[in-house]
Amino acid sequence: MPARDVRNSPDSASIASGPDSPIHPGSSPDVLVVGGGIIGLVTAWRAAQRGLSTAVVDPEPGGGAAQVAAGMLAAVTELHYGEQTLLGLNLESARRYPGFAAELTEATGQDLGYRRSGTLAVALDADDRAHLRELHALQRQCDLESEWLTGRECRRLEPMLAPGVRGGLRVDGDHQVDPRRLAKALVAACERAGVTFHRLWADRLTVVRDRATGVVLADGTRITTGQVVLAGGSLSGRLDGVPDDVLPPVRPVKGQVLRLAVPGQYAPFLSRTVRAVVRGSQVYLVPRENGELVVGATSEELGWDTTVTAGGVYELLRDAHELVPGITELPLTETRAGLRPGSPDNAPLLGPTALPGLLLATGHHRNGVLLTPVTGDVLAHALTTGELPEEARPFTPARFGPALTARTARSALTEPTPQPATEPAATFTEQPA
Ligand SMILES: Cc1cc2nc3c(=O)[nH]c(=O)nc-3n(C[C@H](O)[C@H](O)[C@H](O)COP(=O)(O)OP(=O)(O)OC[C@H]3O[C@@H](n4cnc5c(N)ncnc54)[C@H](O)[C@@H]3O)c2cc1C
């Protein structure tokens, strides 16, 4: 299937690009970022701050997964066995968040909803408690701050919790930000820093003499540039013209999320993020200062499908209700599904590829909001020096050999097998890796 079919773009049907395509007048930026989600935007902002003339190509900058994401900055509670290397990058980004948020707010005058209210991970039965005990042991091995609480202590912190809560982990260092506000502020910051926006799809990468030289847009216009950053989220593996051996092995991982409103008479409903593993499935509730309560999230391997399903909504509400029974009183204001850009090891692909002139900033999967500050810094460094800084070296795209890259990208191009209409089990909640 051609790349543009999944993008539902009105522009995408009309491309006839070739060597004769018109060149965008006056447009030959130092850096061209394909994809204006939070990762592409932070890259563009930081590049422009370093004096590079920068452009972003995206039909809807500031859209993407950030419009759905919960915004947990959960380096400690999202820790999984085998992901200790990723933990280092997550912690580094969490450390940079206060300065990053302050700088972005200062640059734009916009509040990001950055809230240092902490997280409480709880267990409802003996199995879940055993799982949480294991997570606690792993956190301690990694020198992370988390405190084991009894069920009673958990309820003292959060009185709306179900009486059956058997214990929990208090992690004051896992914070939150509002991803929609983050995306909006990044668009504004880019505009103020002089970044140019091309509100179209990039249809193909142009490569001349084994070097990436720019893109052809959906209207046929060519843009030439010194360096291209591919930051197309879950679509990163689908840009035409990218040679097989550097195509990022990124796939879409669907997540459904609900938004509820906490009316004034119930506030404060929860004072921090509350999350749990309920019968083996992850569920979280993220309370925002503006009264929004985000409940998430499913994790489904269904290609680019973003249908909100009855099964997904049911499971989220059922599990969230077991945790915090009072949620059934709250108005349900929104249901939505988005696509995480998943990578084979759940970690991002950052920096130069084997194709000169092409860099990647993609594959941030569950942690893209958390990793926004460090990604911007890492890519700006790579764009100006050609090197990855120390903290990002484990995340070089080169860690996936050409064989895996091409194979995974090809399989991601295949349409998902349609699920039988009667199979609600197509939705399952997030499992620890
Ligand atoms: C349900 C859910 C919950 C989440 N919760 C959290 C959380 O609590 N904490 C956290 O840290 N992260 C969370 N995430 C993950 C986070 O949202 C993502 O990792 C992050 O938003 C990815 O950003 P991105 O810019 O790489 O990709 P995207 O947001 O997908 O943006 C990619 C952009 O590229 C554009 N694009 C693609 N191809 C082209 C092309 N050819 N031409 C032009 N434009 C193109 C698209 O239009 C899009 O705007 C969650 C994600 C989901 C779905």
The ligand as a Gaussian input file, in Angstrom:
#p B3LYP/6-31G(d) Opt

LIG

0 1
 C       -2.828000       6.574000      24.236000
 C       -1.463000       7.154000      24.384000
 C       -1.009000       7.516000      25.636000
 C        0.281000       8.036000      25.778000
 N        0.687000       8.419000      27.029000
 C        1.938000       8.917000      27.185000
 C        2.363000       9.345000      28.461000
 O        1.595000       9.306000      29.434000
 N        3.636000       9.800000      28.594000
 C        4.506000       9.858000      27.530000
 O        5.651000      10.267000      27.720000
 N        4.109000       9.481000      26.298000
 C        2.848000       9.003000      26.106000
 N        2.436000       8.610000      24.864000
 C        3.414000       8.575000      23.770000
 C        3.605000       9.910000      23.090000
 O        2.360000      10.517000      22.864000
 C        4.328000       9.674000      21.763000
 O        5.514000       8.943000      21.964000
 C        4.709000      11.006000      21.113000
 O        3.607000      11.871000      21.066000
 C        5.240000      10.742000      19.707000
 O        5.477000      11.989000      19.105000
 P        6.040000      12.093000      17.621000
 O        6.159000      13.525000      17.322000
 O        7.233000      11.211000      17.495000
 O        4.945000      11.383000      16.715000
 P        3.463000      11.838000      16.341000
 O        2.801000      12.486000      17.468000
 O        2.824000      10.644000      15.733000
 O        3.685000      12.957000      15.248000
 C        4.171000      12.636000      13.985000
 C        3.744000      13.744000      13.043000
 O        4.372000      13.483000      11.801000
 C        3.491000      13.815000      10.777000
 N        3.912000      13.060000       9.598000
 C        4.111000      11.738000       9.460000
 N        4.514000      11.442000       8.220000
 C        4.579000      12.619000       7.554000
 C        4.907000      12.970000       6.220000
 N        5.243000      12.067000       5.316000
 N        4.832000      14.271000       5.874000
 C        4.482000      15.218000       6.776000
 N        4.159000      14.934000       8.041000
 C        4.209000      13.650000       8.430000
 C        2.113000      13.433000      11.288000
 O        1.128000      14.222000      10.659000
 C        2.251000      13.789000      12.774000
 O        1.789000      15.085000      13.053000
 C        1.138000       8.158000      24.662000
 C        0.663000       7.847000      23.402000
 C       -0.630000       7.355000      23.251000
 C       -1.145000       7.039000      21.866000

